[in-house]
Amino acid sequence: MTDPNEDWLGLSETAALLGVHPSTVRAWADQGKLPVHRTAGGHRRFLRAEIDRWSASGRRTGTNEAQLVIENVIGRTRLEMPRLLDQAWYSRLTESQRTAYREESRRLLAQVGGLIGKAAAEQAVRLGHDYARISLEAQMSLAEAVEAFLFFRGFLLESIFKLSEVQAAQTWGPMYKQATLFTDQVLLALIAGYDSPDTV
């Protein structure tokens, strides 16, 4: 850093400026997508003027709004892991069931990220039934299964909302609405799966 009077930003400040999770900024910097400088101690520092130019030029190579949401949710889930471990329903899951839950959550993200295609209703039912099957195998009550789903859905909707506050993309409002409608369908299918467990 040659000029101490320049406006330098840390990882978290840059993430807040761009409206993404710090892990996304770290990945972009390490992949060479985002201009970054290193201190003598190896810490990442970002020059505000360079970040502003990068953001204004739309140089998020290969990164659209849906991808930002997915990256943000994944980062937030990692940060919230201690809170997740405190959930009673989470302790009921075996390691393989936790893996299955993560896979279903990734499928949910992919469906929302695709926004959402002709087979949205079928996909929502399939996802909801898969969540129900895993929850029933873990001997969760319906209330616990709904609580688990809402825990993960909260990350998704909050990420879309927070990104919409920071970025002026026209797609955030419709994306939030579509994500809400789609996840409502998944939730209804999960509940239906408990009513008719033979169908899941």
C-alpha positions as a LaTeX table, in Angstrom:
\begin{tabular}{lrrr}
\hline
Residue & $x$ (\AA) & $y$ (\AA) & $z$ (\AA) \\
\hline
Met1 & 0.00 & 0.00 & 0.00 \\
Thr2 & 1.74 & 3.07 & $-1.22$ \\
Asp3 & $-0.52$ & 5.85 & 0.01 \\
Pro4 & $-1.80$ & 5.70 & 3.60 \\
Asn5 & $-4.32$ & 8.42 & 2.72 \\
Glu6 & $-6.08$ & 6.17 & 0.21 \\
Asp7 & $-9.41$ & 4.69 & 1.31 \\
Trp8 & $-8.54$ & 1.08 & 2.08 \\
Leu9 & $-11.17$ & $-1.47$ & 3.06 \\
Gly10 & $-11.01$ & $-4.77$ & 4.88 \\
Leu11 & $-12.78$ & $-7.95$ & 3.86 \\
Ser12 & $-15.98$ & $-7.27$ & 5.81 \\
Glu13 & $-16.22$ & $-3.65$ & 4.69 \\
Thr14 & $-15.82$ & $-4.68$ & 1.05 \\
Ala15 & $-18.45$ & $-7.39$ & 1.46 \\
Ala16 & $-20.88$ & $-4.84$ & 2.94 \\
Leu17 & $-20.16$ & $-2.42$ & 0.08 \\
Leu18 & $-20.84$ & $-5.09$ & $-2.55$ \\
Gly19 & $-23.76$ & $-6.67$ & $-0.69$ \\
Val20 & $-22.26$ & $-10.16$ & $-0.55$ \\
His21 & $-20.90$ & $-12.43$ & 2.16 \\
Pro22 & $-17.22$ & $-11.97$ & 3.18 \\
Ser23 & $-16.48$ & $-15.52$ & 2.00 \\
Thr24 & $-17.66$ & $-14.48$ & $-1.49$ \\
Val25 & $-15.27$ & $-11.50$ & $-1.48$ \\
Arg26 & $-12.44$ & $-13.75$ & $-0.33$ \\
Ala27 & $-13.17$ & $-16.24$ & $-3.13$ \\
Trp28 & $-13.42$ & $-13.52$ & $-5.80$ \\
Ala29 & $-10.13$ & $-12.00$ & $-4.64$ \\
Asp30 & $-8.34$ & $-15.35$ & $-4.54$ \\
Gln31 & $-9.68$ & $-16.23$ & $-8.02$ \\
Gly32 & $-8.42$ & $-12.92$ & $-9.43$ \\
Lys33 & $-11.92$ & $-11.65$ & $-10.18$ \\
Leu34 & $-11.71$ & $-8.75$ & $-7.72$ \\
Pro35 & $-8.79$ & $-6.29$ & $-7.37$ \\
Val36 & $-7.02$ & $-6.99$ & $-4.08$ \\
His37 & $-3.80$ & $-5.96$ & $-2.33$ \\
Arg38 & $-1.93$ & $-7.73$ & 0.44 \\
Thr39 & $-0.38$ & $-6.18$ & 3.53 \\
Ala40 & 3.10 & $-7.20$ & 4.67 \\
Gly41 & 1.35 & $-9.62$ & 7.03 \\
Gly42 & $-0.60$ & $-11.19$ & 4.14 \\
His43 & $-4.01$ & $-9.65$ & 4.91 \\
Arg44 & $-6.33$ & $-8.74$ & 2.03 \\
Arg45 & $-7.00$ & $-5.04$ & 1.56 \\
Phe46 & $-9.21$ & $-3.44$ & $-1.05$ \\
Leu47 & $-8.99$ & 0.06 & $-2.49$ \\
Arg48 & $-12.44$ & 1.66 & $-2.43$ \\
Ala49 & $-11.95$ & 3.41 & $-5.78$ \\
Glu50 & $-11.02$ & 0.10 & $-7.45$ \\
Ile51 & $-14.00$ & $-1.69$ & $-5.90$ \\
Asp52 & $-16.35$ & 1.10 & $-7.00$ \\
Arg53 & $-15.03$ & 0.92 & $-10.57$ \\
Trp54 & $-15.18$ & $-2.88$ & $-10.58$ \\
Ser55 & $-18.76$ & $-2.89$ & $-9.33$ \\
Ala56 & $-19.87$ & $-0.13$ & $-11.73$ \\
Ser57 & $-18.39$ & $-1.95$ & $-14.72$ \\
Gly58 & $-20.36$ & $-5.11$ & $-13.89$ \\
Arg59 & $-17.22$ & $-7.23$ & $-13.83$ \\
Arg60 & $-18.73$ & $-10.01$ & $-11.76$ \\
Thr61 & $-17.51$ & $-12.48$ & $-14.30$ \\
Gly62 & $-20.04$ & $-15.28$ & $-14.59$ \\
Thr63 & $-21.87$ & $-14.10$ & $-11.49$ \\
Asn64 & $-25.52$ & $-13.16$ & $-11.78$ \\
Glu65 & $-28.02$ & $-12.29$ & $-9.07$ \\
Ala66 & $-29.06$ & $-15.90$ & $-8.52$ \\
Gln67 & $-25.42$ & $-16.96$ & $-8.09$ \\
Leu68 & $-24.91$ & $-14.15$ & $-5.56$ \\
Val69 & $-27.86$ & $-15.41$ & $-3.55$ \\
Ile70 & $-26.53$ & $-18.96$ & $-3.54$ \\
Glu71 & $-23.04$ & $-17.85$ & $-2.47$ \\
Asn72 & $-24.52$ & $-15.61$ & 0.21 \\
Val73 & $-26.73$ & $-18.38$ & 1.64 \\
Ile74 & $-23.83$ & $-20.84$ & 1.76 \\
Gly75 & $-21.64$ & $-18.30$ & 3.53 \\
Arg76 & $-24.37$ & $-17.37$ & 6.01 \\
Thr77 & $-25.05$ & $-21.04$ & 6.77 \\
Arg78 & $-21.40$ & $-21.57$ & 7.65 \\
Leu79 & $-21.43$ & $-18.55$ & 9.95 \\
Glu80 & $-24.63$ & $-19.71$ & 11.64 \\
Met81 & $-23.38$ & $-23.25$ & 12.28 \\
Pro82 & $-23.11$ & $-22.69$ & 16.07 \\
Arg83 & $-26.78$ & $-21.62$ & 16.10 \\
Leu84 & $-27.68$ & $-24.65$ & 14.01 \\
Leu85 & $-26.00$ & $-27.00$ & 16.50 \\
Asp86 & $-28.23$ & $-25.56$ & 19.24 \\
Gln87 & $-31.44$ & $-26.59$ & 17.43 \\
Ala88 & $-33.18$ & $-29.57$ & 19.06 \\
Trp89 & $-34.33$ & $-30.95$ & 15.70 \\
Tyr90 & $-30.74$ & $-30.89$ & 14.36 \\
Ser91 & $-29.49$ & $-33.12$ & 17.16 \\
Arg92 & $-32.02$ & $-35.78$ & 16.07 \\
Leu93 & $-30.35$ & $-36.18$ & 12.68 \\
Thr94 & $-27.69$ & $-38.77$ & 12.03 \\
Glu95 & $-24.66$ & $-37.69$ & 10.02 \\
Ser96 & $-26.09$ & $-39.24$ & 6.85 \\
Gln97 & $-29.42$ & $-37.45$ & 7.45 \\
Arg98 & $-27.59$ & $-34.15$ & 7.94 \\
Thr99 & $-25.85$ & $-34.75$ & 4.63 \\
Ala100 & $-29.21$ & $-35.48$ & 3.00 \\
Tyr101 & $-30.67$ & $-32.26$ & 4.43 \\
Arg102 & $-27.72$ & $-30.29$ & 3.03 \\
Glu103 & $-28.22$ & $-31.90$ & $-0.39$ \\
Glu104 & $-31.94$ & $-31.04$ & $-0.36$ \\
Ser105 & $-31.08$ & $-27.47$ & 0.62 \\
Arg106 & $-28.66$ & $-27.22$ & $-2.32$ \\
Arg107 & $-31.41$ & $-28.53$ & $-4.62$ \\
Leu108 & $-33.74$ & $-25.90$ & $-3.21$ \\
Leu109 & $-31.15$ & $-23.20$ & $-3.92$ \\
Ala110 & $-30.63$ & $-24.50$ & $-7.43$ \\
Gln111 & $-34.36$ & $-24.40$ & $-8.14$ \\
Val112 & $-34.69$ & $-20.85$ & $-6.83$ \\
Gly113 & $-31.50$ & $-19.89$ & $-8.65$ \\
Gly114 & $-33.01$ & $-21.15$ & $-11.90$ \\
Leu115 & $-36.13$ & $-19.05$ & $-11.33$ \\
Ile116 & $-37.79$ & $-21.40$ & $-11.76$ \\
Gly117 & $-38.76$ & $-23.14$ & $-14.94$ \\
Lys118 & $-41.88$ & $-24.94$ & $-16.13$ \\
Ala119 & $-41.51$ & $-27.85$ & $-13.75$ \\
Ala120 & $-41.53$ & $-25.64$ & $-10.65$ \\
Ala121 & $-44.64$ & $-27.23$ & $-9.12$ \\
Glu122 & $-43.33$ & $-30.76$ & $-9.64$ \\
Gln123 & $-39.93$ & $-29.81$ & $-8.28$ \\
Ala124 & $-41.49$ & $-28.17$ & $-5.22$ \\
Val125 & $-43.52$ & $-31.31$ & $-4.48$ \\
Arg126 & $-40.48$ & $-33.54$ & $-4.95$ \\
Leu127 & $-38.36$ & $-31.36$ & $-2.65$ \\
Gly128 & $-41.09$ & $-31.19$ & $-0.01$ \\
His129 & $-41.57$ & $-34.95$ & $-0.05$ \\
Asp130 & $-37.79$ & $-35.48$ & 0.23 \\
Tyr131 & $-37.64$ & $-33.17$ & 3.26 \\
Ala132 & $-40.60$ & $-35.08$ & 4.76 \\
Arg133 & $-38.95$ & $-38.47$ & 4.13 \\
Ile134 & $-35.69$ & $-37.43$ & 5.79 \\
Ser135 & $-37.54$ & $-35.88$ & 8.74 \\
Leu136 & $-39.75$ & $-38.95$ & 9.21 \\
Glu137 & $-36.67$ & $-41.20$ & 9.14 \\
Ala138 & $-35.20$ & $-39.03$ & 11.91 \\
Gln139 & $-38.47$ & $-39.45$ & 13.86 \\
Met140 & $-39.06$ & $-35.69$ & 13.91 \\
Ser141 & $-42.48$ & $-34.37$ & 14.72 \\
Leu142 & $-44.20$ & $-32.33$ & 12.01 \\
Ala143 & $-43.51$ & $-29.18$ & 14.04 \\
Glu144 & $-39.78$ & $-30.01$ & 14.15 \\
Ala145 & $-39.68$ & $-30.73$ & 10.42 \\
Val146 & $-41.36$ & $-27.40$ & 9.65 \\
Glu147 & $-39.00$ & $-25.63$ & 12.04 \\
Ala148 & $-36.01$ & $-27.19$ & 10.28 \\
Phe149 & $-37.26$ & $-26.15$ & 6.86 \\
Leu150 & $-38.04$ & $-22.60$ & 8.00 \\
Phe151 & $-34.54$ & $-22.34$ & 9.52 \\
Phe152 & $-32.95$ & $-22.91$ & 6.11 \\
Arg153 & $-35.58$ & $-20.97$ & 4.18 \\
Gly154 & $-34.84$ & $-17.99$ & 6.42 \\
Phe155 & $-31.25$ & $-17.90$ & 5.13 \\
Leu156 & $-32.47$ & $-17.90$ & 1.55 \\
Leu157 & $-35.08$ & $-15.15$ & 1.88 \\
Glu158 & $-32.92$ & $-12.99$ & 4.12 \\
Ser159 & $-30.05$ & $-13.20$ & 1.64 \\
Ile160 & $-32.28$ & $-12.04$ & $-1.22$ \\
Phe161 & $-33.67$ & $-9.23$ & 0.94 \\
Lys162 & $-30.24$ & $-8.02$ & 2.10 \\
Leu163 & $-28.80$ & $-8.10$ & $-1.41$ \\
Ser164 & $-31.80$ & $-6.14$ & $-2.68$ \\
Glu165 & $-31.11$ & $-3.43$ & $-0.07$ \\
Val166 & $-27.54$ & $-2.97$ & $-1.24$ \\
Gln167 & $-27.80$ & $-3.43$ & $-5.00$ \\
Ala168 & $-30.07$ & $-1.65$ & $-7.44$ \\
Ala169 & $-30.89$ & $-4.68$ & $-9.57$ \\
Gln170 & $-34.45$ & $-4.78$ & $-10.90$ \\
Thr171 & $-34.60$ & $-8.54$ & $-10.44$ \\
Trp172 & $-34.43$ & $-8.68$ & $-6.63$ \\
Gly173 & $-38.12$ & $-7.90$ & $-5.98$ \\
Pro174 & $-39.44$ & $-10.53$ & $-8.42$ \\
Met175 & $-36.80$ & $-13.01$ & $-7.22$ \\
Tyr176 & $-37.90$ & $-12.56$ & $-3.60$ \\
Lys177 & $-41.55$ & $-13.08$ & $-4.58$ \\
Gln178 & $-40.77$ & $-16.16$ & $-6.69$ \\
Ala179 & $-38.56$ & $-17.63$ & $-3.96$ \\
Thr180 & $-41.32$ & $-17.10$ & $-1.39$ \\
Leu181 & $-43.97$ & $-18.72$ & $-3.58$ \\
Phe182 & $-41.72$ & $-21.65$ & $-4.48$ \\
Thr183 & $-40.63$ & $-22.35$ & $-0.90$ \\
Asp184 & $-44.25$ & $-22.09$ & 0.24 \\
Gln185 & $-45.04$ & $-24.89$ & $-2.23$ \\
Val186 & $-42.16$ & $-26.95$ & $-0.85$ \\
Leu187 & $-43.41$ & $-26.42$ & 2.69 \\
Leu188 & $-46.95$ & $-27.46$ & 1.79 \\
Ala189 & $-45.59$ & $-30.60$ & 0.12 \\
Leu190 & $-43.54$ & $-31.36$ & 3.25 \\
Ile191 & $-46.70$ & $-31.11$ & 5.39 \\
Ala192 & $-48.64$ & $-33.25$ & 2.89 \\
Gly193 & $-45.85$ & $-35.82$ & 3.14 \\
Tyr194 & $-46.52$ & $-36.11$ & 6.86 \\
Asp195 & $-50.25$ & $-36.52$ & 6.21 \\
Ser196 & $-49.58$ & $-39.30$ & 3.70 \\
Pro197 & $-46.18$ & $-40.80$ & 4.54 \\
Asp198 & $-46.66$ & $-43.64$ & 2.03 \\
Thr199 & $-46.39$ & $-41.11$ & $-0.81$ \\
Val200 & $-42.89$ & $-39.98$ & 0.15 \\
\hline
\end{tabular}
